[in-house]
């Protein structure tokens, strides 16, 4: 077990690095789900699914193309802007900073999704459900995973090396539990 060194001055660790990393993980995870939803809409446009979210195939194709290109654009934001920073320090303040930033991002995501994506269009309501699932997953599973990865990282070095990747996978899988 690791010792907890707690400094009040540096409570959130490297704030900017944590902000970029958590925001990048969220963008990559959310864009991958948006890409999956666009694939489903492509299938719906060509009448290969039973459940229909659009009134005609042209509408499904339009939304599929919109979400496909939007997800590709979102996927390249962290890569092109080089937002993902390598985490050299795995101290308690850094983990606490990740947790605080994840909570702030999740609450902001809940607010944004409830303001912009509640409407009469069922496809936008599905995007609202996906965003809400990501927010709840960020509030619950990502914070627990960040702490557990920090706690076990001294014993298993793979967790220290791939902690951001594992966090993104947990964010996607955790969001699946909250989608209705």
C-alpha positions, 0 to 999 in steps of 0.5 A: 500500500502506498503512503499518502503524502498530503500537502494542502498547497498542492491539493490538485496536483498538476492541475493543467496536466490533469485537466488536459488528460481527463478532458482528452480521455472524455473526448476520445471515449465520447467520440467513440460512442458517437461513432457507434451511434452513427454506425447504428444510424447507417444501419437504420438508413439501409433498413437493417435494424428493427428499432427505428429512431427516424421517420424515413431513411433519408433522415437517418442517413443525414444524422448518421453522416452528421454524427460520423463526421462530428465524432471523427472531428472530436477524435482528432482534437486531443491528438492534433492539439497534443492535449494528452500529457504524460503523467510522470508523477503518480502521487496522491495529489495528482489522483485527487486532482483527477477526481476533482476535475472529473467531477467538475467535467461530469457536472458540467456535462450534465448541465450542458446535456440537459440544456441543449439536447432535450427536445422533440427529436428522438435522435437528439434525445438519444444523444442526451442519454449518451451524454448523461450516461458519460456524466454518471460514469465519470462521477462514479466509475472513473473516480473509483478507477483513478483511485484504484489505479493509483493504489495498485500502481506500485505493485503492477507497473502496467497500471502505471504505464497505461492508467489513462488508457484503462481510465478511458476504457472504464469510462466507456464500459461504465457508461454502458451501465447507465444508458437506459 
